[in-house]
Amino acid sequence: MKPTVFIKHTIAALLAGYIIVGPASSPSLRAEVTEKGLFGLIEISSDNLTALPLWLKVKASFPELADAAAKCDARIEDCQSQQMTLWRTKIAELQFSPERIQMREINRFLNGWKYIPDETEAEASTENHWASPLEFLSNGGGSRDFAIMKYVSLKELGFDPDAMRIVIANDVLRNKVQAVLSVTLRGQRYVLDSLNDTILEERFVNYYVPLYSVNENTRWAHIPQDFLIAQDDAGSKNDD
């Protein structure tokens, strides 16, 4: 499937997912449109996360990770694995470092974990498993699992969860789906990528087209400007 076709199909599926099921007046649901979102794209946000049940399952595993981490911190003999020990050591080492260093070191450190190619990663809408952070520490994972582990690590170091997003994007250079972590720090957005140990300012990353993104509180659908222009043109022709 060509990248442009892939993007259109994915956007159609995501927009369908933004149809809210339930009382329209529910105060717990909101949807907002931002004209210049991640990577300059239009984005639609919602606090209804039910369209991403695999992410909700991962999110539900965070207390288990926190409990395992607390036990490891209290007594090294209670660390579940060598990987857990290494992660806790790195978190302790970075606890009082400047935020830029924390981002750089967490990105580089976790990129050393085992990468497991996921055949279903080529179709973001049909993924059937998102690894929990504990699973990732023990077994490694795909690009999405790397992004989730970086999110959890930076959150523990004091980063605001609302300033971070796991981003599922179309990599137009490699014609595949790649997940990255987007972090906003002092008004600047940075990209933490499992393919690059260097953290990059978003403005220098022009080969990713985000399809959707999510954190613990919000999900976003991302729509390229040219897609909307094409839709408008098609609508105008039909009106004629």
C-alpha positions, 0 to 999 in steps of 0.5 A, a space after each residue: 500500500 502506497 504511503 498516501 493511500 495508507 494515510 487516507 485509510 488510517 485517517 478515515 478509520 481514526 475519524 470514525 473512531 471519534 464518533 462518540 458513543 453515549 450521551 452527547 451531553 456527557 461532561 467527561 467527553 470533549 473533542 477539540 481541533 488544533 490547526 497546527 499540532 504535531 509536525 504542523 498537522 491539523 489534529 483532533 483531540 478527545 479525552 475518550 480513550 475507549 477507541 484504544 483498548 490496548 493502550 488502556 490495558 498498558 495504562 492499567 499495568 502502570 501500578 504494577 510497574 510502580 510496585 515492582 520498582 518500589 520493591 527494587 529500590 528498597 532492596 536490590 535482592 527484590 528486583 525482578 530481573 537484571 533489566 529492572 535493576 539496570 533501569 532503576 539504577 539509571 532512574 536514580 542516576 538521572 534524578 537530579 540531572 537537567 531535563 535535556 540530559 534526562 531526555 537524552 540519556 533515557 532515549 539512548 539508554 532504552 534504545 539499547 534494549 532488544 528490538 523485536 520487529 512486529 509484523 503487524 506494525 505495518 498496519 497500525 489499526 490491526 495491532 493485537 498487543 502492546 507490551 506493558 513496561 514490565 514486559 518490555 524490560 524483560 523481553 524488549 519490544 517494537 518501536 511503540 513499546 520503546 516509546 511507552 517505556 520512555 514515556 514512563 521513565 520520563 514521567 517518573 523523572 518528573 516530566 508532565 504526562 500532558 507534555 508527552 505523547 506516544 506518536 504512531 507515524 508513517 515513516 515516508 522514508 522507509 514506507 513503514 509505521 514507526 512509533 516515537 515519543 514526542 516531548 514538549 519542553 519549554 515550548 519546544 517539541 522534541 522527538 525521541 526515536 528508537 532509530 536514533 540516540 540523538 533527541 531531535 527538535 521536531 522542526 528537523 524531523 520531516 519524514 514522519 507523518 503522525 497518524 495518531 498519538 496518545 497519552 494517559 489523558 488524551 488521544 489525537 487524530 492527525 490530518 495532513 493539510 493536503 488530505 483536507 485540501 483534496 477532500 475539499 476539491 472533491 467536494 467542490 467538484 461534486 457540488 458542481 
